Every structure is written in C-alpha cells, then in structure tokens.
Amino acid sequence: MVKKRIIQGSVIMLGSIMLGILILLTINAHSMNAMVKKEITTLIAEAEQTEVKTFSYTMLAGLPEPVQRYFRYVLKDGQEYIRFVKMKAVGDFRPPAMPDDWNMFITTQTYVTTARPGFIFDAVIKPNAVVWFDARDKYVHGKGGMHVNLLSGFNVIKEDDLKELNVTSLLRWAGEAVMYPTALLPSEYVQWMEIDQHSAKAVISEGGNTGEYRFYFNDVGEIIRYESDDRYDRIDGEFQKVGSVAYRSDYKEVDGIKVPTTFLIARILPDGRHEEFWKGKITDIQFNNLSE
C-alpha cells in the first residue's frame, strides 16, 4: 500500500513538472513570437514613411565600371527603389565548429528596410525530426540582436547591441542586398571604390558601424561572389573575427529586377580555413508589399 502511494505520488510530481515545463515553453514561445511581430510592424511603419524614389541610369556616372555593369544588368531605367522586402529561403545550416556532415534543415523569413539599413530574420532550424530551434536575428537602428530558443521556449542565446554583432549584422544586410539591389546604390550608407574590371570595394557605414566588402562580377554583370574580413562569429565562447565569403547564382527576374536565387556562404576562420555554414535557395521574394 505504501509502495503504491509512493508510485502515485511520483507520477503526480512528474506530471506536475511536465505541465510546468509545457506552460513555460508556451509562455516563452508566445513572448518570442510577439517580440518578432512587433519588430516586423516597426520595420513596416518605417518603410511606409520612406520617400518613393526612381532609379535612372544617369545615376551611375562615376561608379566603377563593373558596378555600373551590375546595375544595368539587374535594374531597369525608371525602376522604383525597393523600400521593403519580404523573403523566404530554405537550406542546410551548420553552426561554428560543427562536423562536416550537414543535418540541420533551416527555413527562414526575412523582412528588410532599405532606406535605412534594417532587417528581421526569423528562422526554424531542425537538427532532426524531434528537435528544433527558433532563431531571430535583427539589425535595427544601428543595433544587432540574436535570440535563439530550443523547442520554441528554452532560451539558449540572447545577445543585443554588442559591437561585433552590430558590425556583422550591418554587413549581413549589405551582403544580402544582392536580393534588393537598389540598397547597393551610392548613399550615405554605401560607397563604392574601384579595384579592377571584375571587382570593386564597397564601404558600408552606419553610425559607429563600418565594414567593407569586395564584390566580384562576371562579364554579364552578375555579382557572383563577395568577401569581407570584417565580420565576427562566436567561437569557443567569444567573438572572433572570421571573415566571410558568399557565392550567388541562378539569377531570376522578379518585378523587373534580377536577383540570385541560389547561395552558399562560408566563414573564414582565424587560421584561414573556409567553413561552409549555410547553403540553400530563395523560395519567395516580394518588394514593397507593406503587409505582415
């Protein structure tokens, strides 16, 4: 009889613990979803206030020749500037210093403002069929942020407004601007410098955040690769300058704008090794659709 009561008590205690964990996961998942929704709403409000501008080939005067070739290839004369982007992608992902065999499937949604650099990156990463991570990266008003929850509710990473993260997030916005190319036109945030007939340097600055990319162009005008020495990643518990290289291909036309739909991105480790960490394809992209 006593043994039966002990077993019943253990079952009740275990049930209470499981219920408590379930409630905690639900609350934390709801909190993260509400945070992401609020941040997206803020980006949309900023995009709605952005002046509508039109691109002209006359604006290319004085730019390095391969940069002019690129804009003539991806944009049409009279093209409206992209103010807001909604983009979906799928692929395979590997965190830093993980084994070579890739087994993390990732689905992503990204929301971008272009008049002033900003983005919200919302993703689900699945190492296997029963475990997943919800990830939200952002760059808003000069500040980067990274939140990752295990099983939607257990927070495992929460970082905001760190110097290395801010610079890396700004450069990420600039690198992915091949998907919203009017953001790469000369502005207070982007300045181009000549290297040679097939490459050019872009200096990306906002506030106290500054970094550089080297973009490489083919004869058609496509950006096929870009590299930076100014990005960081957390390795062995601390931020280290790792650099990055990205490859883009399979250009397709969307609303009159040509964008690459296949990508492969690698971090360049301090010892010079290239570690591929994200490869995939763009499945949907919308320009200036100011709805959530």
C-alpha positions as CSV (number, residue, x, y, z in Angstrom):
1,M,0.0,0.0,0.0
2,V,2.8,2.4,1.0
3,K,4.7,1.5,-2.2
4,K,1.6,2.2,-4.3
5,R,1.2,5.6,-2.7
6,I,4.9,6.4,-3.4
7,I,4.4,5.5,-7.0
8,Q,1.2,7.5,-7.3
9,G,3.0,10.5,-5.7
10,S,5.9,10.2,-8.0
11,V,3.6,10.1,-11.0
12,I,1.7,13.2,-9.8
13,M,5.0,15.0,-9.2
14,L,6.3,14.0,-12.6
15,G,3.1,15.1,-14.2
16,S,3.3,18.5,-12.4
17,I,6.8,19.0,-13.6
18,M,5.9,18.2,-17.2
19,L,2.9,20.5,-17.0
20,G,5.1,23.3,-15.6
21,I,7.6,22.8,-18.4
22,L,4.9,22.8,-21.0
23,I,3.4,26.1,-19.6
24,L,6.9,27.7,-19.5
25,L,7.6,26.7,-23.1
26,T,4.2,28.0,-24.2
27,I,4.7,31.4,-22.4
28,N,8.3,31.8,-23.8
29,A,7.2,30.8,-27.3
30,H,4.4,33.3,-27.2
31,S,6.7,36.0,-25.9
32,M,9.2,35.5,-28.7
33,N,6.5,35.4,-31.4
34,A,5.1,38.7,-30.0
35,M,8.5,40.2,-30.0
36,V,9.2,39.3,-33.6
37,K,5.7,40.5,-34.7
38,K,6.3,43.9,-33.0
39,E,9.7,44.3,-34.6
40,I,8.3,43.5,-38.1
41,T,5.5,46.0,-37.5
42,T,8.1,48.6,-36.6
43,L,10.0,48.0,-39.9
44,I,6.9,48.2,-42.0
45,A,6.0,51.5,-40.3
46,E,9.4,52.9,-41.2
47,A,9.1,51.6,-44.8
48,E,5.7,53.3,-45.1
49,Q,7.3,56.7,-44.3
50,T,10.1,56.2,-46.9
51,E,10.1,58.6,-49.8
52,V,9.3,56.8,-53.1
53,K,12.3,57.3,-55.5
54,T,13.1,56.2,-59.0
55,F,16.3,54.8,-60.4
56,S,17.9,56.2,-63.5
57,Y,21.0,55.0,-65.5
58,T,22.3,58.6,-65.3
59,M,22.9,58.0,-61.5
60,L,25.6,55.5,-62.4
61,A,28.1,58.1,-63.7
62,G,31.4,58.0,-61.8
63,L,30.9,54.5,-60.4
64,P,33.5,51.7,-61.1
65,E,32.8,50.1,-64.4
66,P,31.8,46.6,-63.0
67,V,29.4,48.3,-60.6
68,Q,27.8,50.2,-63.5
69,R,27.6,46.9,-65.4
70,Y,25.9,45.2,-62.5
71,F,23.2,47.9,-62.0
72,R,22.5,48.0,-65.8
73,Y,22.0,44.2,-65.7
74,V,19.8,43.9,-62.6
75,L,17.8,47.2,-62.8
76,K,15.7,48.9,-65.5
77,D,15.9,52.6,-66.2
78,G,12.9,54.1,-64.3
79,Q,12.8,51.3,-61.7
80,E,11.2,52.2,-58.4
81,Y,13.5,51.9,-55.4
82,I,12.9,48.9,-53.2
83,R,11.7,50.2,-49.8
84,F,10.7,47.0,-48.1
85,V,11.4,43.3,-48.7
86,K,9.8,40.0,-47.6
87,M,11.9,37.0,-48.5
88,K,11.7,33.2,-47.8
89,A,14.5,30.7,-48.1
90,V,15.2,27.1,-47.3
91,G,18.5,25.2,-47.0
92,D,21.1,23.5,-44.8
93,F,22.8,25.1,-41.9
94,R,25.8,24.4,-39.7
95,P,26.8,26.3,-36.5
96,P,30.5,27.2,-36.0
97,A,32.9,24.3,-35.3
98,M,30.4,21.6,-36.1
99,P,31.2,18.4,-38.0
100,D,31.3,18.4,-41.8
101,D,28.2,16.4,-42.2
102,W,25.3,18.8,-42.5
103,N,22.0,17.7,-40.9
104,M,20.3,20.9,-39.9
105,F,17.4,21.9,-42.2
106,I,16.5,25.6,-42.0
107,T,13.5,27.6,-43.1
108,T,13.7,31.4,-43.0
109,Q,11.6,34.5,-43.4
110,T,13.4,37.9,-43.7
111,Y,12.0,41.4,-43.6
112,V,14.2,44.2,-44.7
113,T,14.1,48.0,-44.9
114,T,16.5,49.7,-47.3
115,A,16.3,53.4,-47.0
116,R,18.0,52.9,-43.6
117,P,19.6,49.5,-43.1
118,G,17.4,47.2,-41.1
119,F,16.2,43.6,-41.1
120,I,14.4,40.9,-39.0
121,F,15.4,37.3,-39.7
122,D,13.0,34.7,-38.4
123,A,14.0,31.1,-38.8
124,V,13.4,27.5,-37.7
125,I,16.4,25.2,-37.5
126,K,15.8,21.4,-37.3
127,P,18.8,19.1,-36.4
128,N,16.4,16.2,-36.6
129,A,12.7,15.2,-36.6
130,V,12.1,15.9,-32.9
131,V,14.3,18.9,-32.0
132,W,14.1,22.4,-33.4
133,F,15.4,25.9,-32.7
134,D,13.6,29.1,-33.2
135,A,16.1,31.9,-34.2
136,R,15.5,35.6,-34.6
137,D,18.4,37.9,-35.8
138,K,17.9,41.6,-36.3
139,Y,19.6,44.8,-37.2
140,V,17.5,47.9,-36.3
141,H,18.7,51.5,-35.7
142,G,22.3,50.5,-35.7
143,K,22.0,47.6,-33.2
144,G,22.2,43.9,-33.9
145,G,20.5,41.2,-31.9
146,M,20.3,37.4,-31.8
147,H,17.8,35.3,-29.9
148,V,17.6,31.5,-30.1
149,N,15.1,29.3,-28.3
150,L,15.3,25.5,-28.1
151,L,11.9,23.9,-28.7
152,S,10.5,27.4,-29.1
153,G,10.6,28.0,-25.3
154,F,14.1,27.4,-23.8
155,N,16.3,30.4,-24.5
156,V,19.9,29.3,-25.3
157,I,21.2,32.6,-26.9
158,K,20.3,36.2,-26.2
159,E,22.6,38.9,-27.3
160,D,21.9,42.5,-28.1
161,D,23.9,45.6,-29.1
162,L,27.4,44.2,-29.0
163,K,30.0,46.0,-31.1
164,E,31.0,42.8,-33.0
165,L,27.4,41.8,-33.5
166,N,26.4,45.3,-34.7
167,V,29.1,45.4,-37.4
168,T,28.4,41.8,-38.5
169,S,24.7,42.5,-38.8
170,L,25.2,45.6,-40.8
171,L,27.5,43.7,-43.2
172,R,24.9,40.9,-43.4
173,W,22.3,43.5,-44.5
174,A,24.7,44.8,-47.2
175,G,25.7,41.3,-48.4
176,E,22.2,40.2,-48.8
177,A,21.4,43.4,-50.7
178,V,22.1,41.5,-53.9
179,M,18.5,40.4,-53.3
180,Y,17.3,44.1,-53.1
181,P,19.9,45.8,-55.3
182,T,18.7,49.4,-55.1
183,A,20.1,49.3,-51.5
184,L,23.5,49.0,-53.0
185,L,23.3,52.2,-55.0
186,P,25.5,55.0,-53.6
187,S,24.1,56.6,-50.5
188,E,25.2,57.8,-47.0
189,Y,25.5,54.1,-46.1
190,V,27.2,52.6,-49.2
191,Q,30.2,54.0,-51.1
192,W,31.9,52.2,-54.0
193,M,35.7,52.2,-54.8
194,E,37.3,50.8,-57.9
195,I,39.6,47.7,-57.8
196,D,39.6,46.3,-61.4
197,Q,37.3,45.3,-64.3
198,H,35.8,42.5,-62.4
199,S,35.8,43.6,-58.8
200,A,35.0,46.7,-56.6
201,K,35.1,47.5,-52.9
202,A,32.0,48.8,-51.1
203,V,32.4,50.6,-47.7
204,I,29.3,50.1,-45.6
205,S,28.8,52.6,-42.7
206,E,26.0,53.5,-40.3
207,G,26.7,55.4,-37.1
208,G,29.7,53.8,-35.4
209,N,29.4,50.6,-37.5
210,T,31.7,50.3,-40.5
211,G,33.0,47.4,-42.7
212,E,34.0,46.5,-46.2
213,Y,33.0,44.0,-48.9
214,R,34.9,43.1,-52.0
215,F,32.3,42.3,-54.7
216,Y,33.2,40.2,-57.8
217,F,31.3,40.5,-61.1
218,N,31.2,38.4,-64.2
219,D,31.1,39.7,-67.8
220,V,27.3,39.7,-67.9
221,G,27.1,42.0,-64.8
222,E,26.1,39.5,-62.2
223,I,27.6,39.6,-58.7
224,I,28.9,36.1,-58.3
225,R,30.9,36.4,-55.1
226,Y,31.6,38.8,-52.3
227,E,34.0,38.7,-49.3
228,S,34.7,40.6,-46.1
229,D,37.4,40.5,-43.5
230,D,35.3,42.5,-41.0
231,R,32.7,40.0,-39.8
232,Y,32.7,38.1,-36.5
233,D,31.3,34.8,-35.1
234,R,31.2,33.4,-31.7
235,I,33.7,30.5,-31.4
236,D,34.7,28.8,-28.2
237,G,32.5,31.2,-26.3
238,E,33.8,34.5,-27.6
239,F,33.5,36.7,-30.7
240,Q,36.4,36.2,-33.1
241,K,37.0,38.0,-36.4
242,V,36.3,35.2,-39.0
243,G,35.6,37.0,-42.3
244,S,33.1,35.6,-44.8
245,V,32.7,34.7,-48.4
246,A,29.4,34.2,-50.2
247,Y,28.6,32.8,-53.7
248,R,25.4,33.7,-55.5
249,S,24.0,32.3,-58.7
250,D,20.8,31.4,-60.7
251,Y,19.6,34.9,-61.3
252,K,15.9,35.3,-62.0
253,E,13.7,38.3,-62.7
254,V,11.3,39.5,-60.0
255,D,9.1,42.5,-60.7
256,G,11.6,43.6,-63.3
257,I,14.6,43.2,-61.0
258,K,17.2,40.4,-61.4
259,V,18.2,38.6,-58.2
260,P,20.2,35.5,-57.5
261,T,18.2,32.6,-56.0
262,T,20.9,30.1,-55.0
263,F,23.6,30.8,-52.4
264,L,26.4,29.3,-50.5
265,I,28.0,31.1,-47.5
266,A,31.2,30.3,-45.7
267,R,33.0,31.7,-42.7
268,I,36.8,32.3,-43.0
269,L,38.3,31.0,-39.7
270,P,41.3,32.7,-38.0
271,D,43.6,30.0,-39.4
272,G,42.4,30.8,-42.9
273,R,40.2,27.7,-43.4
274,H,36.9,28.2,-45.2
275,E,34.0,26.6,-43.3
276,E,30.8,26.4,-45.3
277,F,27.8,27.0,-43.0
278,W,24.7,27.9,-45.0
279,K,23.6,26.8,-48.4
280,G,20.2,27.0,-50.0
281,K,17.8,28.8,-52.3
282,I,15.3,31.7,-52.2
283,T,11.8,30.4,-52.5
284,D,9.9,33.6,-52.5
285,I,10.6,37.4,-52.6
286,Q,8.3,40.3,-52.6
287,F,9.2,44.0,-53.0
288,N,7.3,46.9,-51.4
289,N,4.5,44.7,-50.1
290,L,3.9,46.6,-46.8
291,S,1.8,43.9,-45.1
292,E,2.8,41.5,-42.4
